[in-house]
Amino acid sequence: MRKLPRPAWADVLLALVATVLTLANQVGYFGAELTFVDLSLAALTVAPVAVRHVVPVTSLCVILGSTVAYAFLGYGAVGNRGLGVLIGVFTVANVRSSRIAAIMAAASAFCLLAPEYVGEATLKWPEAVQTVLILFIAWMLGESSKKWAKRAEEAAERAGRAAADERVRIARELHDIVAHHMSVISLQAGVAEYTITSDPATARTAISTVSESCRQGLTEMRRLLDVLRVENENEFPDVQLASPGLDDLPGLVDRTRDAGLTVGLVVRGTPRALPPGQDLCAYRVAQESLTNVLKHAGPAAVEVVLDYRAHELVLTITDDGAPRPSSAKAKSHGIQGMRERAELYGGILDARHHSPRGFQVVLRLPIPDEA
């Protein structure tokens, strides 16, 4: 598991303080009996703490080896010399697997207690129990710290994924809004330019369609921006409800007709309200499909079929246009966005060429009995 970065000097400082405390304790207790070798071994029972996050298991092994050697010199293994062992056990439990941590904790208990019972026992059993209990606490603290760090890391990853998903959602909404209305505007502006002198009435109708599409696009952009500004949905519930849905589908069809397509709308089954997410998904799929026809199919007739079934909604958009040679790659991004929308709500989207010509998009969305 990846750990949060820790400044190396903090471990060095901890090792320095622990070494000073250990040496001071030993000098105060044994005094002139200590030789240079004795002091060096005493220091090695804590000094490896300086590299505990670089080589945690090796560091603890050196501490344990020094502790056993120091004990066999006749100075005992329990006392302040156990400070390095406690820190080492905590660190291994914090940064290594639970299995390795348990093995090292058991080895630490053995290394601290075994020298005391070689020959004449010098450690009473209550002190032995206390030593094991303290090691157990150090081990458990390390395990708890590891789990906390893992939860914090997972929470950060979830937040990162949520932010990425939100960026994708916003990008998808912007694409759907801008692509549709800009396609209508581009086509109708071309019509107006072409007929401005020869057929002023047609030009005026085209300009009117451009104006209406601009207003609709700005309205949807404002809705999206309002949703992004709101942090508490319960405080401003109407903002979410302002998103377009299937109730707005007839208006979308009318605007597409105004842009020059022949569009038929058929509703089968008993219409019923959908959850907001599915409602928006179905509307956006219809909008993107009609936009693709406008951009890529040339003059075409389109049929939009909305079929309310017992447990699913089936939306089918079929056109009879002839695709332009350069349109296939451009279409794929919009289709991928529609497919991702459908999958988000447990649906399936199928998009393919329709025989003998044209293109067909079929969206299947599961809906509850009482949406």
Beta strands, then each sheet from edge to edge (+ up, - down):
strand 1: 262-268
strand 2: 301-308
strand 3: 312-319
strand 4: 348-353
strand 5: 359-366
sheet 1: 1+ 2+ 3- 5+ 4-
end
